[in-house]
Each structure stands twice: as C-alpha cells, then as structure tokens.
Amino acid sequence: MAKVADGIRYAERVVAGEIVAGEFVRLACQRFLDDLKYGEERGIYFSEPRAQHILNFYKFVPHVKGALAGQPIELMDWHVFILINIFGFVIPLVNEETGEVVMRSDGSGRPVMVRRFRTAYNEVARKNAKSTLSSGIGLYMTGADGECGAEVYSAATTRDQARIVFEDAKNMVRKARSTLGRLFDFNKLAIYQEQSASKFEPLSSDANNLDGLNIHCAIIDELHAHKTRDVGRSGNGNRCPSAVSVIWHHHGWL
C-alpha cells in the first residue's frame, strides 16, 4: 500500500539527482521539501492523515483495462507525490471580508483548515495512468472527501473526451462492487452518492456548460485544446476553499 513516505522519498531522490527530472519537477520537489521543513513559519501545514487518507482510498480503486483489470491499482511514487501535494497541505481559512482567521465552532480554539492548493497542473506523456489517477481523484472528491452536495466534473473540449475519465471511474465502481459499489451508484449520465447528495458527471468545457456550476472538483483534460485557461475557475469560485481543479496536459514524449 502506498504511504506518504513514498512521495517524500520521491521528492528527495529528484532533488538529489537520483531520478532524472525536468527543471519544473525539480523545483516542485524542492518547494515541497522546503514547505515540509519551514512551512509552518508561513502558516502552511502538512497533514499526514489527510494525505494518507486519499492514498488509502486507492486501495479500493481497481484497474479497468488490460491484463490487470479488476486488480487494485499500485500507485507509483510520482503518483503519490502529486496526491500528497494536493491533499496534504492545509492553511487556516481566512474570512475574505474581515481578514480574520475562521475558528472552529467546537470550542477547541483551533482554526478551520482548508486545502492550500486549489489548482493542480500536471504535464505527463501518454500511457502514464493519467485517466486512471484522475478517475480515482474524481471518485474520492465525490464520495470520500466529506463534502455534502459535492459536484465533480470531468471536462474536456468535447463530451466524448470528457467521458474517458468518467467511464473509467464508472467501470471502477462496477469492478469493485464490494467496496466502491457500497459508496456509489451510477447510470449513463452520472456517478452519484445518495447519502451525501453528491455527483460526478462528464461535460464539455464551453462556457454555457461551466458557468453557474457549483464545482467541488473539476478534472480538466488536454488543456492545450481549450480556448481559455480559465476553464473551471468560475464554477468553483463560490465553493468552499477546499474545492480543487486538477488540470492535465500531455506531450508525445517517449
């Protein structure tokens, strides 16, 4: 099973030059390690339980294609690095009108903590489990993130492209009836969780579709093909600051 330590070790190996990586990956790894060490001085905290929670969720996410179909996904270290970056770092929630930190209502005297990152941009070559990782994130944000009425969308320039992530997610639920099947139901149009009134749908990215949506998570595929890079931002502007946009862009690298 994947552990938070796997992602930390990946970052350390990249920075040490043990893993060949591009400049932006090295910088991301260095920032990650710096924030682990010094982040609290700037009000940035790393929650290992939050980070491990999504990694634990992937224990129940199966492959849906090829010889491994039906078997649990084994996350690679760089997958873990991406996930613990998005879901592990938290900051205190600040009231935008007053500038004051919002405190919890349980009398603990502690602040409400929300995810530090609201947008994650990832560039990968083809055949690097982009759709598989995205589908797992979509399912997690729909039914395991603790958000009632979560609206999760996979967006692309065409509905057929957007359905790739959605169909993979639906097949994950179908192949894991004893686990994911207890959390979700689905039909042709959506994956949904009745208990929390949450849903996961595919849609094309034209403005008429995205404007007015109350997005908890948007998974945006093939960024280079979109007319604007603002896709998904207007829809999650009114949501809790823990809303996330996960953006993918691919290259034809070998």
One Martini backbone bead per residue (centre of mass of N, CA, C, O) as a GRO file, in nm:
protein
  254
    1MET     BB    1   0.098   0.035   0.020
    2ALA     BB    2   0.071   0.356   0.006
    3LYS     BB    3   0.287   0.621   0.122
    4VAL     BB    4   0.393   0.922   0.214
    5ALA     BB    5   0.699   0.843   0.207
    6ASP     BB    6   0.712   0.795  -0.100
    7GLY     BB    7   0.684   1.096  -0.185
    8ILE     BB    8   0.922   1.206  -0.025
    9ARG     BB    9   1.140   1.027  -0.153
   10TYR     BB   10   1.103   1.129  -0.437
   11ALA     BB   11   1.185   1.423  -0.384
   12GLU     BB   12   1.469   1.358  -0.277
   13ARG     BB   13   1.573   1.214  -0.537
   14VAL     BB   14   1.541   1.445  -0.730
   15VAL     BB   15   1.719   1.656  -0.581
   16ALA     BB   16   1.974   1.446  -0.581
   17GLY     BB   17   1.970   1.305  -0.886
   18GLU     BB   18   1.843   1.002  -0.896
   19ILE     BB   19   1.618   1.140  -1.068
   20VAL     BB   20   1.509   1.212  -1.368
   21ALA     BB   21   1.438   1.566  -1.425
   22GLY     BB   22   1.291   1.846  -1.463
   23GLU     BB   23   1.287   2.162  -1.355
   24PHE     BB   24   0.990   2.174  -1.243
   25VAL     BB   25   1.011   1.919  -1.075
   26ARG     BB   26   1.245   2.005  -0.896
   27LEU     BB   27   1.104   2.255  -0.782
   28ALA     BB   28   0.862   2.107  -0.659
   29CYS     BB   29   1.031   1.931  -0.468
   30GLN     BB   30   1.172   2.160  -0.316
   31ARG     BB   31   0.922   2.299  -0.211
   32PHE     BB   32   0.810   2.063  -0.055
   33LEU     BB   33   1.051   2.031   0.141
   34ASP     BB   34   1.048   2.321   0.249
   35ASP     BB   35   0.751   2.307   0.360
   36LEU     BB   36   0.799   2.083   0.561
   37LYS     BB   37   1.020   2.255   0.726
   38TYR     BB   38   0.897   2.584   0.694
   39GLY     BB   39   0.583   2.633   0.664
   40GLU     BB   40   0.483   2.719   0.955
   41GLU     BB   41   0.608   3.010   0.933
   42ARG     BB   42   0.364   3.060   0.692
   43GLY     BB   43   0.096   2.882   0.751
   44ILE     BB   44   0.199   2.589   0.661
   45TYR     BB   45   0.056   2.260   0.649
   46PHE     BB   46   0.109   1.909   0.715
   47SER     BB   47  -0.126   1.640   0.664
   48GLU     BB   48  -0.089   1.313   0.691
   49PRO     BB   49  -0.381   1.205   0.719
   50ARG     BB   50  -0.487   1.337   0.459
   51ALA     BB   51  -0.285   1.210   0.265
   52GLN     BB   52  -0.343   0.908   0.343
   53HIS     BB   53  -0.643   0.892   0.274
   54ILE     BB   54  -0.617   0.884  -0.038
   55LEU     BB   55  -0.430   0.642  -0.052
   56ASN     BB   56  -0.631   0.445   0.078
   57PHE     BB   57  -0.849   0.467  -0.143
   58TYR     BB   58  -0.672   0.318  -0.370
   59LYS     BB   59  -0.719   0.025  -0.264
   60PHE     BB   60  -1.025   0.033  -0.417
   61VAL     BB   61  -0.885   0.088  -0.696
   62PRO     BB   62  -0.921  -0.037  -1.012
   63HIS     BB   63  -0.850  -0.178  -1.278
   64VAL     BB   64  -1.006  -0.165  -1.629
   65LYS     BB   65  -0.753  -0.265  -1.801
   66GLY     BB   66  -0.637  -0.538  -1.910
   67ALA     BB   67  -0.463  -0.773  -1.722
   68LEU     BB   68  -0.535  -0.591  -1.443
   69ALA     BB   69  -0.822  -0.619  -1.431
   70GLY     BB   70  -0.951  -0.576  -1.092
   71GLN     BB   71  -0.697  -0.475  -0.975
   72PRO     BB   72  -0.525  -0.302  -0.773
   73ILE     BB   73  -0.376  -0.011  -0.751
   74GLU     BB   74  -0.030   0.089  -0.797
   75LEU     BB   75   0.132   0.341  -0.685
   76MET     BB   76   0.346   0.560  -0.775
   77ASP     BB   77   0.559   0.788  -0.649
   78TRP     BB   78   0.457   1.026  -0.832
   79HIS     BB   79   0.166   0.996  -0.757
   80VAL     BB   80   0.200   1.048  -0.456
   81PHE     BB   81   0.318   1.331  -0.482
   82ILE     BB   82   0.070   1.461  -0.602
   83LEU     BB   83  -0.143   1.387  -0.382
   84ILE     BB   84   0.006   1.510  -0.126
   85ASN     BB   85   0.001   1.796  -0.231
   86ILE     BB   86  -0.305   1.843  -0.263
   87PHE     BB   87  -0.406   1.691   0.030
   88GLY     BB   88  -0.188   1.780   0.266
   89PHE     BB   89  -0.203   2.080   0.241
   90VAL     BB   90  -0.264   2.345   0.483
   91ILE     BB   91  -0.480   2.623   0.579
   92PRO     BB   92  -0.614   2.884   0.709
   93LEU     BB   93  -0.916   3.024   0.726
   94VAL     BB   94  -1.015   3.329   0.560
   95ASN     BB   95  -1.184   3.613   0.585
   96GLU     BB   96  -1.226   3.825   0.318
   97GLU     BB   97  -1.358   4.073   0.473
   98THR     BB   98  -1.179   4.073   0.760
   99GLY     BB   99  -0.903   3.884   0.774
  100GLU     BB  100  -0.992   3.652   0.954
  101VAL     BB  101  -0.973   3.377   1.128
  102VAL     BB  102  -1.143   3.079   1.120
  103MET     BB  103  -1.320   2.919   1.365
  104ARG     BB  104  -1.415   2.670   1.531
  105SER     BB  105  -1.736   2.544   1.674
  106ASP     BB  106  -1.611   2.341   1.923
  107GLY     BB  107  -1.417   2.512   2.129
  108SER     BB  108  -1.095   2.463   2.063
  109GLY     BB  109  -0.944   2.720   1.919
  110ARG     BB  110  -0.936   2.630   1.623
  111PRO     BB  111  -0.883   2.637   1.301
  112VAL     BB  112  -0.986   2.632   0.989
  113MET     BB  113  -0.896   2.387   0.750
  114VAL     BB  114  -0.754   2.413   0.422
  115ARG     BB  115  -0.658   2.383   0.122
  116ARG     BB  116  -0.395   2.518  -0.038
  117PHE     BB  117  -0.469   2.382  -0.309
  118ARG     BB  118  -0.683   2.454  -0.607
  119THR     BB  119  -0.447   2.396  -0.820
  120ALA     BB  120  -0.349   2.136  -1.060
  121TYR     BB  121  -0.059   2.092  -1.265
  122ASN     BB  122  -0.015   1.841  -1.529
  123GLU     BB  123   0.259   1.680  -1.703
  124VAL     BB  124   0.229   1.412  -1.944
  125ALA     BB  125   0.269   1.133  -2.087
  126ARG     BB  126   0.169   0.887  -2.238
  127LYS     BB  127   0.092   0.614  -2.051
  128ASN     BB  128   0.055   0.741  -1.718
  129ALA     BB  129  -0.231   0.716  -1.573
  130LYS     BB  130  -0.416   0.967  -1.596
  131SER     BB  131  -0.709   0.856  -1.593
  132THR     BB  132  -0.682   0.684  -1.340
  133LEU     BB  133  -0.609   0.908  -1.140
  134SER     BB  134  -0.852   1.092  -1.203
  135SER     BB  135  -1.079   0.896  -1.128
  136GLY     BB  136  -0.999   0.870  -0.831
  137ILE     BB  137  -1.035   1.167  -0.760
  138GLY     BB  138  -1.331   1.190  -0.838
  139LEU     BB  139  -1.437   0.982  -0.634
  140TYR     BB  140  -1.326   1.107  -0.379
  141MET     BB  141  -1.472   1.390  -0.412
  142THR     BB  142  -1.759   1.263  -0.409
  143GLY     BB  143  -1.736   1.026  -0.141
  144ALA     BB  144  -1.449   1.099   0.063
  145ASP     BB  145  -1.436   1.430   0.151
  146GLY     BB  146  -1.699   1.535   0.322
  147GLU     BB  147  -1.900   1.646   0.095
  148CYS     BB  148  -2.191   1.800   0.053
  149GLY     BB  149  -2.296   1.828  -0.265
  150ALA     BB  150  -2.095   1.730  -0.462
  151GLU     BB  151  -1.934   1.865  -0.759
  152VAL     BB  152  -1.820   1.662  -1.028
  153TYR     BB  153  -1.593   1.717  -1.314
  154SER     BB  154  -1.534   1.621  -1.647
  155ALA     BB  155  -1.330   1.814  -1.870
  156ALA     BB  156  -1.368   1.902  -2.219
  157THR     BB  157  -1.406   1.990  -2.548
  158THR     BB  158  -1.548   1.711  -2.537
  159ARG     BB  159  -1.759   1.472  -2.427
  160ASP     BB  160  -1.597   1.224  -2.512
  161GLN     BB  161  -1.339   1.306  -2.360
  162ALA     BB  162  -1.476   1.337  -2.077
  163ARG     BB  163  -1.569   1.027  -2.062
  164ILE     BB  164  -1.311   0.877  -1.998
  165VAL     BB  165  -1.292   0.929  -1.695
  166PHE     BB  166  -1.583   0.853  -1.626
  167GLU     BB  167  -1.581   0.557  -1.733
  168ASP     BB  168  -1.356   0.461  -1.553
  169ALA     BB  169  -1.503   0.519  -1.288
  170LYS     BB  170  -1.746   0.338  -1.344
  171ASN     BB  171  -1.576   0.073  -1.374
  172MET     BB  172  -1.467   0.076  -1.090
  173VAL     BB  173  -1.738   0.034  -0.952
  174ARG     BB  174  -1.813  -0.227  -1.102
  175LYS     BB  175  -1.540  -0.391  -1.004
  176ALA     BB  176  -1.609  -0.270  -0.687
  177ARG     BB  177  -1.877  -0.361  -0.528
  178SER     BB  178  -1.771  -0.417  -0.222
  179THR     BB  179  -1.676  -0.106  -0.213
  180LEU     BB  180  -1.752   0.124  -0.417
  181GLY     BB  181  -2.052   0.011  -0.439
  182ARG     BB  182  -2.120   0.129  -0.142
  183LEU     BB  183  -2.090   0.444  -0.234
  184PHE     BB  184  -2.202   0.392  -0.534
  185ASP     BB  185  -2.383   0.505  -0.813
  186PHE     BB  186  -2.509   0.451  -1.160
  187ASN     BB  187  -2.523   0.591  -1.490
  188LYS     BB  188  -2.491   0.740  -1.793
  189LEU     BB  189  -2.461   1.045  -1.651
  190ALA     BB  190  -2.381   0.933  -1.348
  191ILE     BB  191  -2.222   0.959  -1.041
  192TYR     BB  192  -2.356   0.865  -0.714
  193GLN     BB  193  -2.447   0.992  -0.375
  194GLU     BB  194  -2.713   0.990  -0.174
  195GLN     BB  195  -2.621   1.061   0.116
  196SER     BB  196  -2.465   1.344  -0.004
  197ALA     BB  197  -2.563   1.454  -0.281
  198SER     BB  198  -2.358   1.345  -0.501
  199LYS     BB  199  -2.155   1.411  -0.810
  200PHE     BB  200  -2.045   1.267  -1.139
  201GLU     BB  201  -1.959   1.443  -1.443
  202PRO     BB  202  -1.969   1.497  -1.780
  203LEU     BB  203  -1.821   1.775  -1.981
  204SER     BB  204  -1.808   2.031  -2.168
  205SER     BB  205  -1.615   2.357  -2.185
  206ASP     BB  206  -1.823   2.544  -2.235
  207ALA     BB  207  -1.959   2.815  -2.086
  208ASN     BB  208  -2.257   2.711  -2.063
  209ASN     BB  209  -2.171   2.468  -1.875
  210LEU     BB  210  -1.987   2.606  -1.637
  211ASP     BB  211  -2.159   2.822  -1.575
  212GLY     BB  212  -2.308   2.803  -1.247
  213LEU     BB  213  -2.137   2.606  -1.115
  214ASN     BB  214  -2.074   2.404  -0.807
  215ILE     BB  215  -1.755   2.331  -0.771
  216HIS     BB  216  -1.544   2.085  -0.618
  217CYS     BB  217  -1.444   1.926  -0.890
  218ALA     BB  218  -1.206   1.960  -1.163
  219ILE     BB  219  -1.134   1.767  -1.458
  220ILE     BB  220  -0.888   1.872  -1.691
  221ASP     BB  221  -0.845   1.804  -2.027
  222GLU     BB  222  -0.639   1.910  -2.252
  223LEU     BB  223  -0.552   2.222  -2.231
  224HIS     BB  224  -0.452   2.301  -2.526
  225ALA     BB  225  -0.768   2.276  -2.643
  226HIS     BB  226  -0.848   2.522  -2.500
  227LYS     BB  227  -0.953   2.852  -2.525
  228THR     BB  228  -0.919   2.863  -2.206
  229ARG     BB  229  -0.763   2.877  -1.874
  230ASP     BB  230  -1.046   2.932  -1.705
  231VAL     BB  231  -1.137   2.662  -1.676
  232GLY     BB  232  -1.333   2.613  -1.374
  233ARG     BB  233  -1.310   2.883  -1.203
  234SER     BB  234  -1.605   2.995  -1.192
  235GLY     BB  235  -1.735   2.735  -1.053
  236ASN     BB  236  -1.537   2.748  -0.773
  237GLY     BB  237  -1.577   3.039  -0.641
  238ASN     BB  238  -1.837   2.952  -0.436
  239ARG     BB  239  -1.675   2.756  -0.292
  240CYS     BB  240  -1.508   2.603  -0.094
  241PRO     BB  241  -1.158   2.626  -0.048
  242SER     BB  242  -1.143   2.295  -0.114
  243ALA     BB  243  -1.151   2.328  -0.394
  244VAL     BB  244  -1.068   2.152  -0.713
  245SER     BB  245  -0.827   2.171  -0.984
  246VAL     BB  246  -0.743   1.928  -1.237
  247ILE     BB  247  -0.473   1.956  -1.467
  248TRP     BB  248  -0.414   1.833  -1.803
  249HIS     BB  249  -0.108   1.765  -1.993
  250HIS     BB  250   0.024   1.648  -2.299
  251HIS     BB  251   0.292   1.457  -2.438
  252GLY     BB  252   0.494   1.287  -2.700
  253TRP     BB  253   0.680   1.139  -2.527
  254LEU     BB  254   0.934   0.867  -2.477
   0.00000   0.00000   0.00000
